[in-house]
Amino acid sequence: MIEFKPRYFVLPAIALTVLAILHAPADSGQSRDCGPSIRIADPGIRESFAAMARQQSRAAKKICAVHANNSAR
């Protein structure tokens, strides 16, 4: 006869919990910018960063996209 004991359910329950926590879409909570997500309060500095992002080369944009995709996992 099969015995149902709590110790047989604890490890699978922990594994399912970890898998549920790790599963997330690639763009969940990530900013579209390259690098870490930070909030800049100063409007002048924020605009200078936005201007720099607009002037990025095509290769730099591709690298940022790869970085954002890899760091979301």
Secondary structure as GFF3:
##gff-version 3
##sequence-region A 1 73
A	DSSP	alpha_helix	7	22	.	.	.	ID=ss1
A	DSSP	alpha_helix	43	54	.	.	.	ID=ss2
A	DSSP	alpha_helix	58	71	.	.	.	ID=ss3
###
